[in-house]
Amino acid sequence: MEQISRSAMFKEIRDYAFIAVAMLFYCIGWTVFLLPNDIATGGVPGVSSVLYWGLGIPVQWSYFVINAVLMVFALRILGRKFCLKTIFAIVVLTTLISVVSELTAGTVLLRDQPFMAAVLGACFCGTGVGLGLSVGGSTGGTDIIAAIVNKYHDISLGRVILICDVIIISSSFFVLHSWEKVIYGYVVLYITAFCVDQVVNTRRQSVQFFIITDKYEEIGHRINLDPHRGCTVINGQGFYSGREVKMLFVLAKKSESARIFEIINEIDPAAFVSQSAVIGVYGEGFDRFKVRRHKA
């Protein structure tokens, strides 16, 4: 029990550290590349950017206040578990924006290359959002709105977020008076979404192993203990030799592949191993089933 609680505590600490790093990436993308070059982005950061360009309100304050209001509704509707990591992400990002803005005051990178600024800013922002989402955190904003709408209406999260982001980016025209900047904002939206998918899917990639070996018990026990993955023993028969064989079937995260190969090589270097990528793995230790419920 103590071992489990320590493992859970370590996982929580690791998740919060990941969120802090993710917010640093997002902060660099937004305040170093996008904001100084008058390029809009989606979500609450986009609203904060518009308020900054139009009224001169510092982005960190409007970002924090808008998210604080949204979090009040989220706590009442979605529950505390959903909100803890999001609150942490909002506080960290607000602090980082203040620090980075102070350090980079008066500096505008890629002033004459707005497209490159949009691409680099979007890559940083998308990587930050992806890292945060992969450990259960988010930057708040439209994520909260989407989660609330999705709870009461059969509308996908992605569609709600997309609609909100398009409206926010389009509204930047009224303060910037430049359709060119709006188009750059759409570029940011697309690249950010692409980077989010790449980061999240990379962290979730799974693989399957078929391991044929006489030392299947020892290898199976080691895989149970270290990567902490289950093994299934399958009875087989060699077609040419006619000999009865035991085959281990293992599902694991792609990041755990190297450790599994180390175990196999250490115990039985002559083992026959097949590794292949799988589209999705659902169940304990992997992703949860996501089934849309149809109303009667």
C-alpha positions as MATLAB code, in Angstrom:
seq = 'MEQISRSAMFKEIRDYAFIAVAMLFYCIGWTVFLLPNDIATGGVPGVSSVLYWGLGIPVQWSYFVINAVLMVFALRILGRKFCLKTIFAIVVLTTLISVVSELTAGTVLLRDQPFMAAVLGACFCGTGVGLGLSVGGSTGGTDIIAAIVNKYHDISLGRVILICDVIIISSSFFVLHSWEKVIYGYVVLYITAFCVDQVVNTRRQSVQFFIITDKYEEIGHRINLDPHRGCTVINGQGFYSGREVKMLFVLAKKSESARIFEIINEIDPAAFVSQSAVIGVYGEGFDRFKVRRHKA';
ca = [
       0.000    0.000    0.000;
       2.832    2.367    0.913;
       4.567    1.491   -2.373;
       1.404    2.328   -4.317;
       0.974    5.668   -2.526;
       4.604    6.588   -3.198;
       4.199    5.686   -6.854;
       1.025    7.762   -7.092;
       2.697   10.705   -5.386;
       5.696   10.518   -7.723;
       3.340   10.434  -10.725;
       1.508   13.514   -9.471;
       4.774   15.409   -8.928;
       5.940   14.399  -12.411;
       2.640   15.542  -13.935;
       2.848   18.968  -12.297;
       6.476   19.328  -13.409;
       5.385   18.485  -16.977;
       2.641   21.109  -16.766;
       5.157   23.746  -15.617;
       7.441   22.965  -18.567;
       4.434   22.957  -20.900;
       3.389   26.425  -19.728;
       6.933   27.694  -20.307;
       6.715   26.534  -23.937;
       3.329   28.194  -24.327;
       4.540   31.393  -22.705;
       7.526   31.652  -25.088;
       5.347   31.053  -28.132;
       2.742   33.606  -27.112;
       4.731   36.455  -25.548;
       7.959   36.203  -27.595;
       6.680   35.422  -31.113;
       2.943   36.094  -31.427;
       2.066   39.053  -29.201;
       4.904   41.435  -30.232;
       4.164   40.751  -33.926;
       0.423   41.449  -33.511;
      -0.601   37.896  -34.388;
      -3.742   36.569  -32.727;
      -4.206   33.129  -31.279;
      -7.231   31.246  -30.006;
      -8.742   30.789  -26.559;
      -8.414   33.152  -23.630;
      -4.875   34.149  -24.740;
      -6.506   35.403  -27.956;
      -9.066   37.444  -26.008;
      -6.274   38.830  -23.808;
      -4.272   39.767  -26.914;
      -7.226   41.658  -28.405;
      -7.779   43.512  -25.110;
      -4.082   44.369  -24.986;
      -3.998   45.751  -28.531;
      -7.296   47.607  -28.148;
      -7.221   48.853  -24.538;
      -3.633   48.352  -23.402;
      -4.590   45.927  -20.600;
      -1.599   43.683  -19.719;
      -2.274   40.192  -21.035;
      -1.375   38.420  -17.802;
      -4.099   40.229  -15.848;
      -6.922   39.769  -18.356;
      -5.858   36.146  -18.890;
      -5.965   35.435  -15.162;
      -9.275   37.244  -14.488;
     -11.138   35.610  -17.407;
      -9.897   32.164  -16.418;
     -10.769   32.788  -12.768;
     -14.374   33.510  -13.752;
     -14.497   30.404  -15.957;
     -13.009   28.267  -13.185;
     -15.807   29.284  -10.816;
     -18.333   27.797  -13.254;
     -16.101   24.783  -13.906;
     -15.799   23.990  -10.187;
     -19.576   24.059   -9.791;
     -20.385   22.113  -12.966;
     -17.412   19.832  -13.681;
     -16.052   19.133  -10.198;
     -12.789   19.722   -8.367;
     -10.805   16.878   -9.927;
     -11.035   18.433  -13.402;
      -9.907   21.824  -12.138;
      -6.848   21.265   -9.912;
      -4.240   20.853  -12.643;
      -5.886   23.529  -14.767;
      -5.695   26.018  -11.872;
      -2.023   25.164  -11.422;
      -1.397   25.685  -15.152;
      -3.181   29.061  -15.125;
      -1.193   30.317  -12.120;
       2.128   29.129  -13.583;
       1.411   30.637  -17.018;
       0.307   33.968  -15.496;
       3.551   34.153  -13.492;
       5.705   33.175  -16.469;
       4.051   35.782  -18.700;
       4.923   38.519  -16.201;
       8.546   37.365  -15.972;
       9.116   36.763  -19.688;
       7.381   40.017  -20.683;
       9.697   41.900  -18.342;
      12.799   40.170  -19.704;
      11.864   40.679  -23.373;
      10.421   44.202  -23.104;
      11.133   46.172  -26.292;
      12.380   43.105  -28.183;
      10.484   41.998  -31.293;
      11.847   38.876  -32.938;
      11.200   38.374  -36.674;
       9.638   41.827  -36.987;
       9.790   41.709  -40.802;
       8.900   38.005  -41.065;
       5.398   37.646  -39.574;
       4.797   34.265  -41.227;
       7.876   32.750  -39.565;
       6.849   34.362  -36.278;
       3.404   32.750  -36.645;
       4.908   29.328  -37.417;
       7.421   29.378  -34.541;
       4.915   30.800  -32.081;
       2.347   28.177  -33.029;
       4.913   25.368  -32.670;
       5.810   26.502  -29.152;
       2.155   26.998  -28.162;
       1.054   23.676  -29.653;
       3.870   21.802  -27.939;
       2.971   23.422  -24.633;
      -0.730   22.595  -24.920;
       0.066   19.032  -26.031;
       2.414   18.403  -23.111;
      -0.155   19.792  -20.690;
      -3.022   17.734  -22.089;
      -0.947   14.536  -22.069;
      -0.724   14.698  -18.259;
      -4.278   15.913  -17.618;
      -3.677   19.662  -17.520;
      -4.808   22.487  -19.779;
      -4.464   26.245  -20.224;
      -8.120   26.687  -19.309;
     -10.206   29.072  -21.377;
     -12.073   27.496  -24.283;
     -11.194   24.033  -22.915;
     -13.460   24.815  -19.952;
     -16.231   26.205  -22.159;
     -16.044   23.135  -24.388;
     -16.166   20.748  -21.417;
     -19.250   22.537  -20.010;
     -21.067   22.576  -23.380;
     -20.156   18.925  -23.998;
     -21.621   17.913  -20.646;
     -25.095   19.152  -21.542;
     -25.137   18.918  -25.341;
     -23.993   16.265  -27.818;
     -21.356   18.506  -29.426;
     -17.719   17.387  -29.674;
     -15.065   19.226  -27.682;
     -13.006   19.905  -30.790;
     -15.909   21.546  -32.608;
     -16.705   23.904  -29.703;
     -13.041   24.901  -29.330;
     -12.708   25.471  -33.097;
     -15.804   27.705  -33.231;
     -14.606   29.767  -30.253;
     -11.099   30.146  -31.675;
     -12.301   31.231  -35.132;
     -14.548   33.893  -33.565;
     -11.739   35.176  -31.324;
      -9.134   35.336  -34.104;
     -11.572   37.014  -36.498;
     -12.402   39.649  -33.865;
      -8.750   40.786  -33.874;
      -9.539   42.586  -37.161;
     -11.499   45.240  -35.234;
      -8.367   46.333  -33.315;
      -5.597   45.517  -35.819;
      -7.544   46.502  -38.970;
      -5.561   43.977  -40.997;
      -6.967   40.892  -42.669;
      -3.390   39.758  -43.226;
      -2.914   39.465  -39.455;
      -6.182   37.566  -39.189;
      -4.968   35.072  -41.797;
      -1.741   34.633  -39.825;
      -3.961   33.896  -36.829;
      -5.679   31.106  -38.766;
      -2.220   29.735  -39.645;
      -1.387   29.741  -35.928;
      -4.650   27.912  -35.187;
      -3.917   25.149  -37.708;
      -0.260   24.624  -36.760;
      -1.086   24.674  -33.041;
      -3.725   21.960  -33.522;
      -1.269   19.887  -35.579;
       1.462   20.163  -32.920;
      -0.995   19.279  -30.142;
      -1.998   16.102  -31.998;
       1.624   15.138  -32.638;
       2.698   15.594  -29.005;
      -0.354   13.900  -27.467;
      -0.361   10.973  -29.909;
       3.402   10.435  -29.541;
       3.066   10.116  -25.770;
       0.112    7.737  -26.166;
       1.603    5.464  -28.830;
       1.457    1.805  -27.881;
       3.145   -1.314  -29.198;
       2.548   -5.052  -28.967;
       5.117   -7.822  -28.551;
       4.996  -11.504  -29.458;
       7.889  -13.228  -27.678;
       8.699  -16.899  -28.338;
      11.162  -18.238  -25.769;
      11.744  -21.214  -23.465;
      12.314  -18.753  -20.611;
       8.886  -17.162  -20.923;
       8.145  -17.374  -17.175;
      11.252  -15.455  -16.143;
      10.780  -12.823  -18.861;
       7.079  -12.485  -17.993;
       7.832  -11.938  -14.283;
      10.425   -9.266  -15.084;
       8.055   -7.427  -17.420;
       5.389   -7.555  -14.694;
       7.756   -5.941  -12.208;
       9.626   -3.232  -14.108;
       7.552   -1.747  -16.919;
       4.632   -3.061  -14.832;
       2.854   -4.537  -17.840;
       0.753   -7.672  -18.003;
       1.701  -10.681  -20.097;
      -0.486  -13.354  -21.690;
       0.903  -16.833  -22.372;
      -0.281  -18.314  -25.665;
       0.206  -21.995  -26.512;
       1.655  -22.598  -29.957;
       3.244  -25.257  -32.115;
       6.104  -24.920  -34.576;
       4.816  -25.877  -38.042;
       8.150  -27.276  -39.289;
       9.447  -28.817  -36.067;
       6.089  -29.775  -34.580;
       7.450  -28.724  -31.174;
       5.124  -27.193  -28.562;
       6.116  -23.576  -27.757;
       4.989  -20.850  -25.363;
       4.526  -17.330  -26.652;
       4.209  -14.165  -24.547;
       1.799  -11.479  -25.716;
       2.581   -8.039  -24.236;
       0.998   -4.605  -24.749;
       3.069   -1.610  -23.645;
       3.712    2.068  -24.259;
       6.204    2.806  -27.019;
       8.482    4.504  -24.474;
       8.715    1.176  -22.590;
       9.926   -0.788  -25.626;
      13.617   -0.269  -24.909;
      13.240   -1.623  -21.373;
      11.392   -4.731  -22.601;
      14.110   -5.436  -25.173;
      16.743   -5.064  -22.413;
      14.939   -7.659  -20.304;
      14.638  -10.103  -23.215;
      18.279   -9.662  -24.208;
      19.430  -10.146  -20.619;
      17.451  -13.362  -20.034;
      17.315  -15.000  -23.465;
      19.224  -13.289  -26.323;
      18.107  -16.105  -28.668;
      14.394  -15.353  -28.170;
      12.263  -14.706  -31.248;
      10.559  -11.308  -30.889;
       8.000   -9.517  -33.033;
       7.144   -5.874  -32.257;
       4.442   -3.860  -34.007;
       2.600   -0.573  -33.502;
      -1.090   -0.605  -32.616;
      -3.676    2.066  -33.371;
      -5.203    2.126  -29.896;
      -5.121    0.204  -26.624;
      -7.952    0.610  -24.137;
      -8.229   -0.695  -20.614;
      -6.340   -0.537  -17.332;
      -2.983    1.185  -17.721;
      -3.866    2.588  -21.161;
      -6.594    4.846  -22.578;
     -10.225    4.786  -21.509;
     -13.073    3.856  -23.824;
     -14.691    6.901  -25.434;
     -18.182    6.030  -26.586;
     -20.702    8.666  -27.589;
     -23.998    8.111  -25.841;
     -27.061    8.591  -28.002;
     -30.120   10.089  -26.435;
     -33.281    8.031  -26.591;
];
